[in-house]
Amino acid sequence: MALSESTMDKKAVENFQEYLQIPSVHPNINYNGCVAFIKKQAESLQLPVKVFEVSPNKPVVIITWTGTEPEKDSILLNGHMDVVPVFPEDWKYPPFSAHIDEKGDIYARGSQDCKCVSIQHLEAIRRLKLNGIHLKRTIHISFVPDEEIGGHDGMKAFTQTNYFKSLKIGFALDEGSASINDEFSLTYGERTLFRIWIHCNGTTGHASLLPNNTAGEKLLLILEKFTKFRNAEQEKLKNPKIRIGNVTSINLTMIKGGVQINVIPKEFSAGFDIRLAADVNHEKFEKMIQKWCDDAGDGVYYTTELKEPFVENTKMDNTNIYWMAFKKSCDNLNIKLDPMIRLGASDSRFLRVMDIPTFGFTPINQTPIRMHGDNEFLNKDIFLKGIKIFMEIITEIANV
């Protein structure tokens, strides 16, 4: 017997709430609850599921819907199971209660980032199957760990396995971000993560003296260089056509040094989080950092905490057949897209570096952006609308 749309909607919201109520929160996550939930969903869809532990206690779960032409490259629908920490005292409702208020807003950590998109993937597949739809390309729905702490033990490790390569992925959809207006955000690229420490060594001694060549003086020179560059990038943002994803961000995030307030320290170290814009030459940028260290004096050098490779943006033209299919589905739905470079990092970068064209897309609009914030919520009507959007998109890209 065919299920009514209202029954399907009710079940979709219940599944969403159940997933949100699993506290897969950093640090020290136990993913067993998520894995059990996903296995139950796969069983209800009558689809095979596999679990891979490519890193200890960090499973990757894959549900597969085989296409009518499995020899074609497949489609990956990705989402992550983990969520960031919460401060429960600052929430209207317990952050893992998935409470629905009188307006239909569902409050929970992960409601926007990004358990919503995984359930929307599943529920879109469920409805397509119930409608008797058969797609040409095989669909893989992936649930990965540790995206919120870099994804290195999750998606990055998974992409290095033989099983991942055997999936023959031709195109992927990963999480996007919410939008406060009628448009839907679409991310087609990311800035490159580059995290460094600048170490400034100098003369030590009693703080009542005025010696030359101190670590503090050298640190000030370094800070001046970084601040000047940062100010220039901020200046670019005065052009309304330029967004934060199109410039290089530099932020001083940590300073270490000193043993006692009346002792001139031997060393100061400053930590910088840098996100390199797509048009930045990485080699030239590092040479600039090295020159700043040389100019600051002897004993000044930098060490790299994280340096990721340059990754090409996903093309949004007629050379990318998946983009053409994606755009066609959005045009059919009268959806207006807002393409952008993603502000932060996501698992998309690990897919793009494997030459897999990837878009970040979460069908959430008309919603305050509460990802990583207190009182994160998603309205149930927006959530349900996203399922219908994915039904159209998945059908087009899987039949391209």
Salt bridges, closest charged atoms under 4 A:
GLU5 OE2 - LYS388 NZ 2.57
ASP9 OD1 - ARG127 NH2 2.77
GLU14 OE2 - LYS10 NZ 2.57
GLU18 OE2 - LYS40 NZ 2.51
GLU69 OE1 - LYS72 NZ 3.42
ASP82 OD2 - HIS26 NE2 2.79
ASP82 OD1 - HIS80 ND1 3.13
ASP105 OD2 - LYS103 NZ 3.93
ASP113 OD1 - HIS80 NE2 3.13
ASP113 OD2 - HIS372 NE2 2.94
GLU123 OE1 - ARG126 NE 3.04
ASP146 OD2 - LYS58 NZ 2.56
GLU147 OE1 - HIS80 NE2 3.21
GLU148 OE2 - HIS80 NE2 3.78
GLU148 OE1 - HIS372 NE2 3.09
ASP153 OD2 - LYS58 NZ 3.13
GLU175 OE2 - HIS80 NE2 3.13
GLU175 OE1 - ARG342 NH2 3.80
GLU183 OE2 - LYS336 NZ 3.37
GLU233 OE2 - LYS236 NZ 2.78
GLU235 OE2 - LYS238 NZ 3.18
GLU267 OE2 - HIS199 ND1 3.14
ASP273 OD2 - ARG195 NE 2.79
ASP273 OD1 - ARG275 NE 2.69
GLU283 OE2 - LYS287 NZ 3.53
GLU286 OE2 - LYS307 NZ 2.39
ASP295 OD2 - LYS225 NZ 3.83
ASP295 OD2 - LYS291 NZ 3.01
ASP298 OD1 - LYS218 NZ 3.90
GLU308 OE2 - HIS152 NE2 3.52
GLU308 OE1 - ARG349 NE 2.55
ASP331 OD2 - LYS327 NZ 2.99
ASP338 OD1 - ARG243 NH1 2.79
GLU376 OE1 - ARG109 NH1 2.73
ASP381 OD1 - LYS380 NZ 3.44
GLU396 OE1 - LYS328 NZ 3.89
